[in-house]
Amino acid sequence: MLCFCHNFIKRNDIVSIMPQPGDLIEIFRGAYQHWALYVGEGYIVHLCPPTEAAGAGAYSLVSVLCDTAVVTKESLEEIVGKDRFLVNNLLDGKHKPRSVYDILRDARSLLGLEMPYCILRGNCEHFVTELRYGKGESRQVCVLTIMISF
């Protein structure tokens, strides 16, 4: 259970910084990370392949085979499930974040859309970094590309 109190989130005795609207949320799913955008009041927007759900475990790895995903707004608690997560605005040192107003406006405008999904060129991390910075990037793809080239 997530407990939003003051500026922190307490979850199973782990305390982390409470997300603010426009923050990127990194959810640890074991072999990979799922990414979402915090939009406030306990909700996230994310690019969600059909196999991406809290507690999906190894089944969620099947998302690499999906070619479409839907932009959805869901409860952070529901999507995180028992997994670990943190606020990770990973590219703030590299790119200037867009205004929160623009980030949230664009996220809302995409809700319900089915979009192309490609693990290498258009995954959930690309989606949220595009919203926050205006440029989609994925560290997971960089790591995967390095692993494949060996």
N, CA, C and O atoms as a GROMACS GRO file, in nm:
protein
  600
    1MET      N    1   0.083  -0.118   0.000
    1MET     CA    2   0.000   0.000   0.000
    1MET      C    3   0.088   0.125   0.000
    1MET      O    4   0.184   0.133   0.076
    2LEU      N    5   0.055   0.219  -0.083
    2LEU     CA    6   0.126   0.346  -0.088
    2LEU      C    7   0.063   0.441   0.012
    2LEU      O    8  -0.059   0.451   0.021
    3CYS      N    9   0.146   0.511   0.086
    3CYS     CA   10   0.097   0.612   0.179
    3CYS      C   11   0.159   0.745   0.139
    3CYS      O   12   0.279   0.766   0.157
    4PHE      N   13   0.077   0.835   0.084
    4PHE     CA   14   0.125   0.967   0.046
    4PHE      C   15   0.113   1.058   0.168
    4PHE      O   16   0.003   1.092   0.211
    5CYS      N   17   0.226   1.097   0.223
    5CYS     CA   18   0.222   1.186   0.338
    5CYS      C   19   0.336   1.287   0.327
    5CYS      O   20   0.450   1.250   0.298
    6HIS      N   21   0.304   1.410   0.349
    6HIS     CA   22   0.400   1.520   0.337
    6HIS      C   23   0.465   1.517   0.199
    6HIS      O   24   0.393   1.517   0.099
    7ASN      N   25   0.596   1.513   0.190
    7ASN     CA   26   0.664   1.511   0.059
    7ASN      C   27   0.727   1.376   0.030
    7ASN      O   28   0.818   1.367  -0.053
    8PHE      N   29   0.681   1.274   0.096
    8PHE     CA   30   0.739   1.142   0.079
    8PHE      C   31   0.631   1.037   0.056
    8PHE      O   32   0.515   1.058   0.091
    9ILE      N   33   0.671   0.926  -0.002
    9ILE     CA   34   0.584   0.810  -0.017
    9ILE      C   35   0.645   0.702   0.071
    9ILE      O   36   0.764   0.672   0.062
   10LYS      N   37   0.563   0.642   0.154
   10LYS     CA   38   0.609   0.530   0.235
   10LYS      C   39   0.539   0.406   0.183
   10LYS      O   40   0.416   0.400   0.174
   11ARG      N   41   0.618   0.308   0.150
   11ARG     CA   42   0.563   0.184   0.096
   11ARG      C   43   0.646   0.069   0.150
   11ARG      O   44   0.764   0.056   0.118
   12ASN      N   45   0.585  -0.012   0.232
   12ASN     CA   46   0.655  -0.127   0.290
   12ASN      C   47   0.788  -0.085   0.352
   12ASN      O   48   0.892  -0.146   0.326
   13ASP      N   49   0.784   0.020   0.433
   13ASP     CA   50   0.900   0.071   0.505
   13ASP      C   51   1.010   0.128   0.415
   13ASP      O   52   1.122   0.149   0.460
   14ILE      N   53   0.979   0.153   0.288
   14ILE     CA   54   1.073   0.220   0.198
   14ILE      C   55   1.017   0.359   0.174
   14ILE      O   56   0.901   0.375   0.134
   15VAL      N   57   1.099   0.461   0.198
   15VAL     CA   58   1.054   0.598   0.180
   15VAL      C   59   1.126   0.658   0.061
   15VAL      O   60   1.249   0.647   0.049
   16SER      N   61   1.052   0.720  -0.027
   16SER     CA   62   1.113   0.788  -0.142
   16SER      C   63   1.046   0.923  -0.161
   16SER      O   64   0.942   0.951  -0.100
   17ILE      N   65   1.105   1.006  -0.244
   17ILE     CA   66   1.051   1.139  -0.269
   17ILE      C   67   0.916   1.126  -0.338
   17ILE      O   68   0.900   1.046  -0.431
   18MET      N   69   0.820   1.204  -0.292
   18MET     CA   70   0.687   1.202  -0.353
   18MET      C   71   0.694   1.264  -0.492
   18MET      O   72   0.750   1.372  -0.509
   19PRO      N   73   0.637   1.196  -0.591
   19PRO     CA   74   0.642   1.252  -0.726
   19PRO      C   75   0.559   1.378  -0.736
   19PRO      O   76   0.459   1.396  -0.666
   20GLN      N   77   0.603   1.464  -0.826
   20GLN     CA   78   0.531   1.586  -0.858
   20GLN      C   79   0.480   1.573  -1.001
   20GLN      O   80   0.541   1.501  -1.080
   21PRO      N   81   0.371   1.640  -1.038
   21PRO     CA   82   0.324   1.632  -1.175
   21PRO      C   83   0.437   1.663  -1.274
   21PRO      O   84   0.511   1.761  -1.259
   22GLY      N   85   0.447   1.578  -1.375
   22GLY     CA   86   0.553   1.592  -1.476
   22GLY      C   87   0.674   1.506  -1.450
   22GLY      O   88   0.761   1.493  -1.537
   23ASP      N   89   0.683   1.444  -1.330
   23ASP     CA   90   0.796   1.357  -1.298
   23ASP      C   91   0.786   1.224  -1.371
   23ASP      O   92   0.677   1.174  -1.398
   24LEU      N   93   0.902   1.167  -1.402
   24LEU     CA   94   0.909   1.033  -1.459
   24LEU      C   95   0.916   0.931  -1.347
   24LEU      O   96   0.989   0.950  -1.249
   25ILE      N   97   0.841   0.823  -1.361
   25ILE     CA   98   0.838   0.716  -1.262
   25ILE      C   99   0.899   0.591  -1.326
   25ILE      O  100   0.853   0.545  -1.431
   26GLU      N  101   1.001   0.538  -1.263
   26GLU     CA  102   1.066   0.416  -1.308
   26GLU      C  103   1.016   0.301  -1.220
   26GLU      O  104   1.033   0.305  -1.098
   27ILE      N  105   0.956   0.200  -1.281
   27ILE     CA  106   0.901   0.085  -1.209
   27ILE      C  107   0.985  -0.036  -1.244
   27ILE      O  108   1.001  -0.070  -1.361
   28PHE      N  109   1.039  -0.101  -1.141
   28PHE     CA  110   1.131  -0.212  -1.162
   28PHE      C  111   1.053  -0.342  -1.172
   28PHE      O  112   0.988  -0.385  -1.076
   29ARG      N  113   1.060  -0.404  -1.289
   29ARG     CA  114   0.985  -0.526  -1.317
   29ARG      C  115   1.076  -0.650  -1.323
   29ARG      O  116   1.040  -0.750  -1.385
   30GLY      N  117   1.190  -0.645  -1.261
   30GLY     CA  118   1.282  -0.759  -1.265
   30GLY      C  119   1.386  -0.738  -1.373
   30GLY      O  120   1.486  -0.670  -1.350
   31ALA      N  121   1.365  -0.797  -1.490
   31ALA     CA  122   1.463  -0.790  -1.598
   31ALA      C  123   1.460  -0.658  -1.674
   31ALA      O  124   1.549  -0.631  -1.755
   32TYR      N  125   1.360  -0.575  -1.651
   32TYR     CA  126   1.350  -0.448  -1.721
   32TYR      C  127   1.274  -0.349  -1.634
   32TYR      O  128   1.225  -0.383  -1.526
   33GLN      N  129   1.264  -0.225  -1.682
   33GLN     CA  130   1.189  -0.121  -1.612
   33GLN      C  131   1.074  -0.073  -1.700
   33GLN      O  132   1.088  -0.058  -1.822
   34HIS      N  133   0.960  -0.050  -1.636
   34HIS     CA  134   0.847   0.013  -1.703
   34HIS      C  135   0.849   0.158  -1.661
   34HIS      O  136   0.882   0.190  -1.547
   35TRP      N  137   0.813   0.249  -1.754
   35TRP     CA  138   0.819   0.393  -1.727
   35TRP      C  139   0.682   0.455  -1.739
   35TRP      O  140   0.600   0.414  -1.822
   36ALA      N  141   0.656   0.554  -1.655
   36ALA     CA  142   0.530   0.625  -1.654
   36ALA      C  143   0.555   0.772  -1.622
   36ALA      O  144   0.663   0.809  -1.577
   37LEU      N  145   0.455   0.853  -1.646
   37LEU     CA  146   0.461   0.996  -1.616
   37LEU      C  147   0.361   1.024  -1.505
   37LEU      O  148   0.243   0.991  -1.518
   38TYR      N  149   0.407   1.085  -1.396
   38TYR     CA  150   0.317   1.118  -1.287
   38TYR      C  151   0.237   1.243  -1.325
   38TYR      O  152   0.294   1.345  -1.365
   39VAL      N  153   0.103   1.234  -1.311
   39VAL     CA  154   0.018   1.347  -1.348
   39VAL      C  155  -0.053   1.408  -1.228
   39VAL      O  156  -0.129   1.504  -1.243
   40GLY      N  157  -0.030   1.355  -1.109
   40GLY     CA  158  -0.087   1.412  -0.988
   40GLY      C  159  -0.196   1.327  -0.926
   40GLY      O  160  -0.254   1.241  -0.991
   41GLU      N  161  -0.223   1.354  -0.799
   41GLU     CA  162  -0.329   1.288  -0.723
   41GLU      C  163  -0.322   1.136  -0.726
   41GLU      O  164  -0.425   1.069  -0.723
   42GLY      N  165  -0.200   1.083  -0.733
   42GLY     CA  166  -0.181   0.938  -0.730
   42GLY      C  167  -0.194   0.869  -0.865
   42GLY      O  168  -0.200   0.746  -0.871
   43TYR      N  169  -0.199   0.945  -0.974
   43TYR     CA  170  -0.219   0.886  -1.107
   43TYR      C  171  -0.098   0.905  -1.198
   43TYR      O  172  -0.021   1.000  -1.184
   44ILE      N  173  -0.086   0.811  -1.291
   44ILE     CA  174   0.019   0.814  -1.393
   44ILE      C  175  -0.045   0.801  -1.530
   44ILE      O  176  -0.158   0.753  -1.545
   45VAL      N  177   0.029   0.845  -1.631
   45VAL     CA  178  -0.004   0.818  -1.770
   45VAL      C  179   0.113   0.738  -1.824
   45VAL      O  180   0.229   0.771  -1.800
   46HIS      N  181   0.082   0.631  -1.898
   46HIS     CA  182   0.190   0.549  -1.954
   46HIS      C  183   0.146   0.485  -2.084
   46HIS      O  184   0.027   0.474  -2.114
   47LEU      N  185   0.246   0.443  -2.161
   47LEU     CA  186   0.223   0.369  -2.285
   47LEU      C  187   0.220   0.222  -2.244
   47LEU      O  188   0.321   0.165  -2.202
   48CYS      N  189   0.105   0.162  -2.258
   48CYS     CA  190   0.081   0.032  -2.197
   48CYS      C  191   0.054  -0.077  -2.301
   48CYS      O  192  -0.056  -0.084  -2.356
   49PRO      N  193   0.154  -0.163  -2.326
   49PRO     CA  194   0.127  -0.279  -2.410
   49PRO      C  195   0.027  -0.370  -2.339
   49PRO      O  196   0.013  -0.362  -2.217
   50PRO      N  197  -0.043  -0.456  -2.411
   50PRO     CA  198  -0.145  -0.541  -2.348
   50PRO      C  199  -0.092  -0.629  -2.235
   50PRO      O  200  -0.168  -0.668  -2.147
   51THR      N  201   0.037  -0.660  -2.236
   51THR     CA  202   0.094  -0.749  -2.135
   51THR      C  203   0.147  -0.676  -2.013
   51THR      O  204   0.190  -0.741  -1.918
   52GLU      N  205   0.145  -0.544  -2.012
   52GLU     CA  206   0.205  -0.466  -1.903
   52GLU      C  207   0.102  -0.441  -1.793
   52GLU      O  208   0.013  -0.357  -1.807
   53ALA      N  209   0.115  -0.514  -1.686
   53ALA     CA  210   0.025  -0.495  -1.571
   53ALA      C  211   0.103  -0.526  -1.445
   53ALA      O  212   0.201  -0.600  -1.448
   54ALA      N  213   0.059  -0.470  -1.336
   54ALA     CA  214   0.123  -0.499  -1.207
   54ALA      C  215   0.116  -0.648  -1.182
   54ALA      O  216   0.013  -0.712  -1.202
   55GLY      N  217   0.229  -0.703  -1.136
   55GLY     CA  218   0.232  -0.845  -1.101
   55GLY      C  219   0.240  -0.938  -1.220
   55GLY      O  220   0.228  -1.060  -1.203
   56ALA      N  221   0.260  -0.887  -1.340
   56ALA     CA  222   0.265  -0.972  -1.458
   56ALA      C  223   0.393  -1.055  -1.461
   56ALA      O  224   0.399  -1.158  -1.529
   57GLY      N  225   0.495  -1.011  -1.389
   57GLY     CA  226   0.619  -1.086  -1.380
   57GLY      C  227   0.681  -1.113  -1.515
   57GLY      O  228   0.689  -1.024  -1.599
   58ALA      N  229   0.725  -1.237  -1.535
   58ALA     CA  230   0.792  -1.274  -1.659
   58ALA      C  231   0.701  -1.257  -1.780
   58ALA      O  232   0.750  -1.233  -1.891
   59TYR      N  233   0.570  -1.270  -1.761
   59TYR     CA  234   0.475  -1.254  -1.872
   59TYR      C  235   0.487  -1.115  -1.934
   59TYR      O  236   0.465  -1.100  -2.054
   60SER      N  237   0.520  -1.015  -1.854
   60SER     CA  238   0.530  -0.880  -1.907
   60SER      C  239   0.646  -0.864  -2.004
   60SER      O  240   0.647  -0.770  -2.083
   61LEU      N  241   0.742  -0.954  -2.002
   61LEU     CA  242   0.851  -0.951  -2.099
   61LEU      C  243   0.800  -0.976  -2.241
   61LEU      O  244   0.869  -0.944  -2.338
   62VAL      N  245   0.681  -1.033  -2.253
   62VAL     CA  246   0.621  -1.058  -2.384
   62VAL      C  247   0.592  -0.927  -2.455
   62VAL      O  248   0.568  -0.926  -2.576
   63SER      N  249   0.593  -0.815  -2.382
   63SER     CA  250   0.566  -0.685  -2.444
   63SER      C  251   0.665  -0.654  -2.557
   63SER      O  252   0.635  -0.572  -2.644
   64VAL      N  253   0.782  -0.718  -2.556
   64VAL     CA  254   0.878  -0.695  -2.665
   64VAL      C  255   0.821  -0.742  -2.798
   64VAL      O  256   0.867  -0.699  -2.904
   65LEU      N  257   0.722  -0.830  -2.795
   65LEU     CA  258   0.661  -0.882  -2.918
   65LEU      C  259   0.541  -0.800  -2.964
   65LEU      O  260   0.491  -0.821  -3.074
   66CYS      N  261   0.496  -0.707  -2.882
   66CYS     CA  262   0.379  -0.625  -2.916
   66CYS      C  263   0.419  -0.518  -3.018
   66CYS      O  264   0.531  -0.467  -3.015
   67ASP      N  265   0.327  -0.486  -3.107
   67ASP     CA  266   0.355  -0.378  -3.201
   67ASP      C  267   0.266  -0.256  -3.180
   67ASP      O  268   0.280  -0.156  -3.250
   68THR      N  269   0.173  -0.264  -3.085
   68THR     CA  270   0.092  -0.148  -3.048
   68THR      C  271   0.074  -0.144  -2.897
   68THR      O  272   0.084  -0.246  -2.828
   69ALA      N  273   0.045  -0.024  -2.847
   69ALA     CA  274   0.019  -0.004  -2.705
   69ALA      C  275  -0.080   0.112  -2.694
   69ALA      O  276  -0.096   0.190  -2.787
   70VAL      N  277  -0.145   0.121  -2.579
   70VAL     CA  278  -0.246   0.224  -2.557
   70VAL      C  279  -0.197   0.319  -2.448
   70VAL      O  280  -0.139   0.275  -2.349
   71VAL      N  281  -0.220   0.447  -2.468
   71VAL     CA  282  -0.188   0.547  -2.367
   71VAL      C  283  -0.301   0.546  -2.264
   71VAL      O  284  -0.416   0.572  -2.298
   72THR      N  285  -0.266   0.515  -2.139
   72THR     CA  286  -0.367   0.502  -2.035
   72THR      C  287  -0.332   0.586  -1.913
   72THR      O  288  -0.215   0.616  -1.888
   73LYS      N  289  -0.434   0.622  -1.838
   73LYS     CA  290  -0.418   0.689  -1.709
   73LYS      C  291  -0.468   0.592  -1.604
   73LYS      O  292  -0.582   0.546  -1.607
   74GLU      N  293  -0.380   0.561  -1.509
   74GLU     CA  294  -0.414   0.463  -1.407
   74GLU      C  295  -0.352   0.504  -1.274
   74GLU      O  296  -0.266   0.592  -1.268
   75SER      N  297  -0.396   0.441  -1.171
   75SER     CA  298  -0.343   0.465  -1.038
   75SER      C  299  -0.199   0.415  -1.029
   75SER      O  300  -0.170   0.303  -1.071
   76LEU      N  301  -0.110   0.499  -0.976
   76LEU     CA  302   0.028   0.458  -0.956
   76LEU      C  303   0.034   0.331  -0.872
   76LEU      O  304   0.108   0.238  -0.905
   77GLU      N  305  -0.042   0.328  -0.766
   77GLU     CA  306  -0.042   0.212  -0.677
   77GLU      C  307  -0.083   0.085  -0.750
   77GLU      O  308  -0.023  -0.021  -0.730
   78GLU      N  309  -0.185   0.095  -0.835
   78GLU     CA  310  -0.234  -0.021  -0.909
   78GLU      C  311  -0.129  -0.073  -1.006
   78GLU      O  312  -0.110  -0.194  -1.017
   79ILE      N  313  -0.061   0.016  -1.077
   79ILE     CA  314   0.037  -0.027  -1.177
   79ILE      C  315   0.166  -0.076  -1.111
   79ILE      O  316   0.228  -0.172  -1.160
   80VAL      N  317   0.207  -0.014  -1.003
   80VAL     CA  318   0.329  -0.057  -0.936
   80VAL      C  319   0.309  -0.194  -0.872
   80VAL      O  320   0.398  -0.278  -0.877
   81GLY      N  321   0.192  -0.217  -0.814
   81GLY     CA  322   0.168  -0.344  -0.747
   81GLY      C  323   0.270  -0.365  -0.637
   81GLY      O  324   0.289  -0.277  -0.553
   82LYS      N  325   0.335  -0.479  -0.636
   82LYS     CA  326   0.435  -0.510  -0.534
   82LYS      C  327   0.577  -0.478  -0.581
   82LYS      O  328   0.674  -0.504  -0.509
   83ASP      N  329   0.588  -0.422  -0.700
   83ASP     CA  330   0.720  -0.388  -0.754
   83ASP      C  331   0.776  -0.263  -0.687
   83ASP      O  332   0.704  -0.191  -0.618
   84ARG      N  333   0.903  -0.239  -0.708
   84ARG     CA  334   0.970  -0.120  -0.655
   84ARG      C  335   0.964  -0.010  -0.761
   84ARG      O  336   0.966  -0.038  -0.880
   85PHE      N  337   0.957   0.116  -0.716
   85PHE     CA  338   0.957   0.227  -0.810
   85PHE      C  339   1.028   0.346  -0.749
   85PHE      O  340   1.050   0.352  -0.628
   86LEU      N  341   1.064   0.442  -0.835
   86LEU     CA  342   1.120   0.567  -0.785
   86LEU      C  343   1.099   0.677  -0.887
   86LEU      O  344   1.076   0.652  -1.005
   87VAL      N  345   1.108   0.801  -0.839
   87VAL     CA  346   1.107   0.918  -0.927
   87VAL      C  347   1.244   0.922  -0.993
   87VAL      O  348   1.346   0.920  -0.923
   88ASN      N  349   1.248   0.927  -1.126
   88ASN     CA  350   1.377   0.928  -1.196
   88ASN      C  351   1.367   1.018  -1.319
   88ASN      O  352   1.337   0.972  -1.430
   89ASN      N  353   1.394   1.144  -1.298
   89ASN     CA  354   1.398   1.240  -1.409
   89ASN      C  355   1.537   1.234  -1.470
   89ASN      O  356   1.616   1.329  -1.463
   90LEU      N  357   1.564   1.120  -1.531
   90LEU     CA  358   1.698   1.080  -1.570
   90LEU      C  359   1.771   1.172  -1.665
   90LEU      O  360   1.894   1.172  -1.667
   91LEU      N  361   1.702   1.250  -1.744
   91LEU     CA  362   1.769   1.333  -1.843
   91LEU      C  363   1.769   1.481  -1.809
   91LEU      O  364   1.800   1.564  -1.895
   92ASP      N  365   1.735   1.517  -1.685
   92ASP     CA  366   1.730   1.658  -1.647
   92ASP      C  367   1.866   1.727  -1.665
   92ASP      O  368   1.870   1.847  -1.693
   93GLY      N  369   1.974   1.654  -1.649
   93GLY     CA  370   2.107   1.712  -1.668
   93GLY      C  371   2.146   1.727  -1.814
   93GLY      O  372   2.240   1.800  -1.846
   94LYS      N  373   2.076   1.657  -1.902
   94LYS     CA  374   2.107   1.658  -2.044
   94LYS      C  375   2.011   1.747  -2.125
   94LYS      O  376   2.052   1.815  -2.219
   95HIS      N  377   1.884   1.746  -2.086
   95HIS     CA  378   1.781   1.824  -2.157
   95HIS      C  379   1.701   1.905  -2.055
   95HIS      O  380   1.678   1.860  -1.943
   96LYS      N  381   1.659   2.022  -2.096
   96LYS     CA  382   1.574   2.104  -2.010
   96LYS      C  383   1.431   2.048  -2.015
   96LYS      O  384   1.376   2.032  -2.124
   97PRO      N  385   1.372   2.019  -1.900
   97PRO     CA  386   1.233   1.971  -1.900
   97PRO      C  387   1.138   2.078  -1.956
   97PRO      O  388   1.158   2.198  -1.934
   98ARG      N  389   1.036   2.034  -2.026
   98ARG     CA  390   0.932   2.125  -2.074
   98ARG      C  391   0.851   2.173  -1.954
   98ARG      O  392   0.866   2.118  -1.845
   99SER      N  393   0.767   2.272  -1.973
   99SER     CA  394   0.685   2.321  -1.863
   99SER      C  395   0.586   2.213  -1.821
   99SER      O  396   0.540   2.134  -1.904
  100VAL      N  397   0.554   2.209  -1.692
  100VAL     CA  398   0.460   2.110  -1.641
  100VAL      C  399   0.326   2.124  -1.714
  100VAL      O  400   0.261   2.024  -1.745
  101TYR      N  401   0.286   2.246  -1.739
  101TYR     CA  402   0.160   2.269  -1.811
  101TYR      C  403   0.162   2.198  -1.947
  101TYR      O  404   0.066   2.128  -1.981
  102ASP      N  405   0.270   2.215  -2.024
  102ASP     CA  406   0.281   2.152  -2.156
  102ASP      C  407   0.288   2.000  -2.146
  102ASP      O  408   0.227   1.930  -2.226
  103ILE      N  409   0.363   1.950  -2.049
  103ILE     CA  410   0.376   1.805  -2.030
  103ILE      C  411   0.239   1.743  -2.004
  103ILE      O  412   0.200   1.647  -2.069
  104LEU      N  413   0.166   1.801  -1.908
  104LEU     CA  414   0.035   1.745  -1.870
  104LEU      C  415  -0.068   1.762  -1.981
  104LEU      O  416  -0.149   1.672  -2.005
  105ARG      N  417  -0.066   1.875  -2.049
  105ARG     CA  418  -0.159   1.898  -2.161
  105ARG      C  419  -0.139   1.792  -2.269
  105ARG      O  420  -0.235   1.732  -2.318
  106ASP      N  421  -0.012   1.769  -2.305
  106ASP     CA  422   0.016   1.671  -2.410
  106ASP      C  423  -0.016   1.529  -2.364
  106ASP      O  424  -0.066   1.449  -2.443
  107ALA      N  425   0.012   1.497  -2.238
  107ALA     CA  426  -0.020   1.364  -2.186
  107ALA      C  427  -0.171   1.340  -2.192
  107ALA      O  428  -0.215   1.234  -2.234
  108ARG      N  429  -0.249   1.439  -2.150
  108ARG     CA  430  -0.396   1.427  -2.153
  108ARG      C  431  -0.448   1.412  -2.297
  108ARG      O  432  -0.542   1.337  -2.322
  109SER      N  433  -0.386   1.483  -2.390
  109SER     CA  434  -0.433   1.479  -2.529
  109SER      C  435  -0.411   1.342  -2.593
  109SER      O  436  -0.476   1.308  -2.693
  110LEU      N  437  -0.321   1.263  -2.538
  110LEU     CA  438  -0.290   1.131  -2.595
  110LEU      C  439  -0.369   1.017  -2.531
  110LEU      O  440  -0.365   0.904  -2.582
  111LEU      N  441  -0.439   1.044  -2.422
  111LEU     CA  442  -0.512   0.938  -2.351
  111LEU      C  443  -0.606   0.862  -2.444
  111LEU      O  444  -0.682   0.922  -2.520
  112GLY      N  445  -0.598   0.730  -2.435
  112GLY     CA  446  -0.686   0.644  -2.513
  112GLY      C  447  -0.636   0.611  -2.652
  112GLY      O  448  -0.692   0.525  -2.720
  113LEU      N  449  -0.530   0.678  -2.696
  113LEU     CA  450  -0.478   0.651  -2.831
  113LEU      C  451  -0.400   0.521  -2.835
  113LEU      O  452  -0.322   0.489  -2.745
  114GLU      N  453  -0.421   0.446  -2.942
  114GLU     CA  454  -0.338   0.330  -2.968
  114GLU      C  455  -0.221   0.380  -3.052
  114GLU      O  456  -0.239   0.446  -3.154
  115MET      N  457  -0.101   0.347  -3.007
  115MET     CA  458   0.020   0.396  -3.073
  115MET      C  459   0.110   0.280  -3.112
  115MET      O  460   0.103   0.173  -3.052
  116PRO      N  461   0.194   0.301  -3.214
  116PRO     CA  462   0.292   0.198  -3.247
  116PRO      C  463   0.383   0.174  -3.126
  116PRO      O  464   0.418   0.268  -3.054
  117TYR      N  465   0.421   0.050  -3.106
  117TYR     CA  466   0.510   0.015  -2.995
  117TYR      C  467   0.624  -0.068  -3.051
  117TYR      O  468   0.604  -0.169  -3.118
  118CYS      N  469   0.745  -0.023  -3.022
  118CYS     CA  470   0.864  -0.096  -3.065
  118CYS      C  471   0.965  -0.086  -2.952
  118CYS      O  472   1.000   0.024  -2.910
  119ILE      N  473   1.011  -0.198  -2.905
  119ILE     CA  474   1.104  -0.200  -2.792
  119ILE      C  475   1.230  -0.119  -2.821
  119ILE      O  476   1.289  -0.063  -2.729
  120LEU      N  477   1.272  -0.111  -2.948
  120LEU     CA  478   1.395  -0.038  -2.982
  120LEU      C  479   1.374   0.109  -3.017
  120LEU      O  480   1.463   0.190  -2.993
  121ARG      N  481   1.257   0.145  -3.073
  121ARG     CA  482   1.236   0.281  -3.121
  121ARG      C  483   1.118   0.355  -3.061
  121ARG      O  484   1.106   0.476  -3.078
  122GLY      N  485   1.030   0.286  -2.991
  122GLY     CA  486   0.911   0.352  -2.938
  122GLY      C  487   0.851   0.278  -2.821
  122GLY      O  488   0.738   0.229  -2.829
  123ASN      N  489   0.926   0.268  -2.712
  123ASN     CA  490   0.876   0.197  -2.594
  123ASN      C  491   0.825   0.296  -2.489
  123ASN      O  492   0.819   0.416  -2.515
  124CYS      N  493   0.790   0.246  -2.372
  124CYS     CA  494   0.732   0.332  -2.267
  124CYS      C  495   0.830   0.438  -2.218
  124CYS      O  496   0.789   0.546  -2.178
  125GLU      N  497   0.959   0.408  -2.219
  125GLU     CA  498   1.059   0.506  -2.178
  125GLU      C  499   1.072   0.617  -2.283
  125GLU      O  500   1.080   0.735  -2.247
  126HIS      N  501   1.073   0.581  -2.411
  126HIS     CA  502   1.071   0.682  -2.517
  126HIS      C  503   0.949   0.773  -2.500
  126HIS      O  504   0.960   0.896  -2.511
  127PHE      N  505   0.835   0.712  -2.472
  127PHE     CA  506   0.710   0.786  -2.461
  127PHE      C  507   0.716   0.893  -2.352
  127PHE      O  508   0.682   1.008  -2.377
  128VAL      N  509   0.760   0.856  -2.232
  128VAL     CA  510   0.760   0.954  -2.121
  128VAL      C  511   0.871   1.056  -2.135
  128VAL      O  512   0.854   1.171  -2.095
  129THR      N  513   0.986   1.017  -2.190
  129THR     CA  514   1.093   1.116  -2.208
  129THR      C  515   1.055   1.216  -2.317
  129THR      O  516   1.094   1.332  -2.311
  130GLU      N  517   0.980   1.171  -2.417
  130GLU     CA  518   0.929   1.263  -2.519
  130GLU      C  519   0.835   1.366  -2.455
  130GLU      O  520   0.841   1.485  -2.487
  131LEU      N  521   0.749   1.320  -2.365
  131LEU     CA  522   0.657   1.413  -2.298
  131LEU      C  523   0.734   1.513  -2.211
  131LEU      O  524   0.705   1.632  -2.215
  132ARG      N  525   0.829   1.466  -2.133
  132ARG     CA  526   0.900   1.554  -2.038
  132ARG      C  527   1.000   1.646  -2.106
  132ARG      O  528   1.010   1.764  -2.072
  133TYR      N  529   1.074   1.592  -2.204
  133TYR     CA  530   1.186   1.669  -2.262
  133TYR      C  531   1.163   1.712  -2.407
  133TYR      O  532   1.238   1.795  -2.459
  134GLY      N  533   1.061   1.658  -2.472
  134GLY     CA  534   1.041   1.687  -2.613
  134GLY      C  535   1.130   1.604  -2.703
  134GLY      O  536   1.138   1.627  -2.824
  135LYS      N  537   1.197   1.505  -2.643
  135LYS     CA  538   1.287   1.416  -2.717
  135LYS      C  539   1.280   1.278  -2.652
  135LYS      O  540   1.309   1.263  -2.534
  136GLY      N  541   1.241   1.178  -2.731
  136GLY     CA  542   1.230   1.042  -2.677
  136GLY      C  543   1.363   0.972  -2.676
  136GLY      O  544   1.431   0.962  -2.779
  137GLU      N  545   1.401   0.922  -2.559
  137GLU     CA  546   1.525   0.845  -2.544
  137GLU      C  547   1.498   0.727  -2.452
  137GLU      O  548   1.406   0.730  -2.370
  138SER      N  549   1.578   0.623  -2.467
  138SER     CA  550   1.564   0.506  -2.382
  138SER      C  551   1.701   0.450  -2.347
  138SER      O  552   1.775   0.405  -2.435
  139ARG      N  553   1.735   0.453  -2.219
  139ARG     CA  554   1.861   0.392  -2.173
  139ARG      C  555   1.857   0.242  -2.190
  139ARG      O  556   1.959   0.180  -2.220
  140GLN      N  557   1.739   0.182  -2.169
  140GLN     CA  558   1.727   0.036  -2.181
  140GLN      C  559   1.766  -0.010  -2.320
  140GLN      O  560   1.829  -0.115  -2.336
  141VAL      N  561   1.729   0.068  -2.422
  141VAL     CA  562   1.764   0.033  -2.560
  141VAL      C  563   1.914   0.039  -2.578
  141VAL      O  564   1.972  -0.047  -2.645
  142CYS      N  565   1.979   0.140  -2.520
  142CYS     CA  566   2.125   0.151  -2.531
  142CYS      C  567   2.192   0.028  -2.470
  142CYS      O  568   2.285  -0.028  -2.529
  143VAL      N  569   2.146  -0.014  -2.353
  143VAL     CA  570   2.202  -0.131  -2.286
  143VAL      C  571   2.174  -0.257  -2.369
  143VAL      O  572   2.262  -0.340  -2.387
  144LEU      N  573   2.050  -0.270  -2.419
  144LEU     CA  574   2.014  -0.386  -2.500
  144LEU      C  575   2.097  -0.392  -2.627
  144LEU      O  576   2.141  -0.500  -2.666
  145THR      N  577   2.120  -0.278  -2.691
  145THR     CA  578   2.200  -0.273  -2.813
  145THR      C  579   2.343  -0.316  -2.786
  145THR      O  580   2.403  -0.389  -2.865
  146ILE      N  581   2.400  -0.273  -2.674
  146ILE     CA  582   2.536  -0.312  -2.637
  146ILE      C  583   2.542  -0.462  -2.612
  146ILE      O  584   2.636  -0.528  -2.655
  147MET      N  585   2.441  -0.517  -2.541
  147MET     CA  586   2.440  -0.659  -2.511
  147MET      C  587   2.429  -0.742  -2.639
  147MET      O  588   2.494  -0.847  -2.651
  148ILE      N  589   2.348  -0.697  -2.734
  148ILE     CA  590   2.328  -0.771  -2.859
  148ILE      C  591   2.455  -0.768  -2.943
  148ILE      O  592   2.485  -0.866  -3.012
  149SER      N  593   2.530  -0.658  -2.939
  149SER     CA  594   2.648  -0.646  -3.023
  149SER      C  595   2.765  -0.733  -2.975
  149SER      O  596   2.862  -0.751  -3.048
  150PHE      N  597   2.757  -0.785  -2.853
  150PHE     CA  598   2.865  -0.871  -2.804
  150PHE      C  599   2.846  -1.012  -2.846
  150PHE      O  600   2.928  -1.098  -2.813
   0.00000   0.00000   0.00000
